[in-house]
């Protein structure tokens, strides 16, 4: 079975594809190449041209879905229309454009809050299964007893084991964690196709958008992430965390405990119910290292931790573990970093 693969790209505040979007596009191209199918990327927005031009360096075909500014289109519903949902099941998409003949067998999205939400919508509308939070992806020929189709690796039990799963019908939706595939241009520019969809009566209407304040870099995109946990103790600890992130040129992140306490916004939460990151350096300040948090950051290349508890779970996973009070350690570290610049 030839497997057509589509990558659904997320776009950053600069209007360009995120690093994860380029990884998804690369993964779609490799899957399609192994299966003998076709690869494409889909990007949607009021002006998707710039993002589509970048994606064309990674896949042979890009579908640029232009959505009317201010209309608040449901991107997942637009993608479902492209992928073959005719709207007959719920009657809401009668005005949508007809689906192309090359309906994808594999739809790839990022393992982000936005990607997971879109995956749920697509699963319901396309009647496809979902394998989420994948750490690796390859094409299976069927020699393993499962139908030909994607083989999805997932890290379970806090990284202590890796499972391999397949779709019973050989088709489905996969959400990939950052770093599951290395972004690599194809070497030949792809074709960009402008697509106009008339999506009637969107389920949700976006009335306003606002950029998140207080972040110098995207958590998923940053090479250095500085995260704080319950050990921050409050606003004073958060202020030190931001100072350290600024000194390192990294992004600020948080555990769920710090977010639930109201010290940090949800959009920087890392872990099972937040974002997944894979930076070069992950600095954990006052983070115990519960399994729910580790699943979101355990693939960082280097993990540095500061904690007063010498027996915290994170000690088993950190490359460098400093036992000490963050109010002593962090100011000294910031001073040393600043001194190196002078």
C-alpha positions, 0 to 999 in steps of 0.5 A: 500500500502506497502511503500518502503523508501530509504534515500539518504545519504550525506557524510562529508569530513571525509568520514562518513555520516553526522548527517542529513544522519543518521536522514534520515536513521532513518526516512526511517526505521520508515516510512517503518515500519509503512507502511509494506515496506522495508527501505534502505539507498543509499550512493555513492562515490569512497569508500563508504564502511566506510559510508555504515558500519555506515548507516547499524546500522540504516537501514536493507539494505544499497546500497553502490554505488562505483563510479570511482574516478575522473570520476565525476559521477552524483550521482542523475542519479545513484540513479535514475537508482537504483530506476527504471529509465531505461534511455529510456526517454533521451537515456543517461543511456543505460549502466546503470545496471538494476533497482531492483524490490523493487523500492522505494515509498518514497525517502528521501533527506536532505534539503540542497543545494546538496539534493535539486539539487538531488531531482530535478534530481530524480523528472525529471527522475522518474516522481515523485513529490517533497515535500520540506523542511519538518519539520516532516514526518509520514506515512498516512494510507489513513483515511484522504481522501488522498491516503496511503503514506507519510504525510509531515509537513512544516513550513510556513509564517515564522513559524506561521503555519504548513501545512500537505501535501500528494502525490496524487499518494502516492509516491514521494520525500521528502527533510527533514530539519535537526532535523526533525527526531531524529537519532536512531540506529535500534539495529540490523546491516543491510546488505551492498550491493556493487553496481557498476553502469556504468554511461555513459556520465555524465551531469557534470564532476567534475574536482577538489574538494577543502575543504572550508577554514575558517570553524572549523565545519560544519554549519549543524553539529555544536551544536553552530552556530554564524551568522552574518548579514548586521550589521557586516559592513565589514571585521572587523565585520567578524573578530569579528564574527570568534573570538566569534565562536572560543571562543564558539567552534561553526561554523560561518554562515551568512545571505544572505545580508552578503554573497551578500556583499562578506564578507562571502562565500555562503556555510555558508549562512543560510536561504531560499536560503541557509542551514537549521540549528537546533543547540542547540544555535544560536547566531545572530550578526547584524542580523535583522531577516527577514523571509527569514533568519528565516526559516533557523534557527528558530528551534534552541533550544536557540536563542541569538541576538545582534543588535543595533535596539531594534525593529528588527524582530528577537526580537520576536524570540530570547530567549535573545536579547542584544541591543547594538553595536556589536563592544562593545558587542562581544569583551566583550563577547569573553574576558569573555569566554576566562577568564573562561578558565583560 
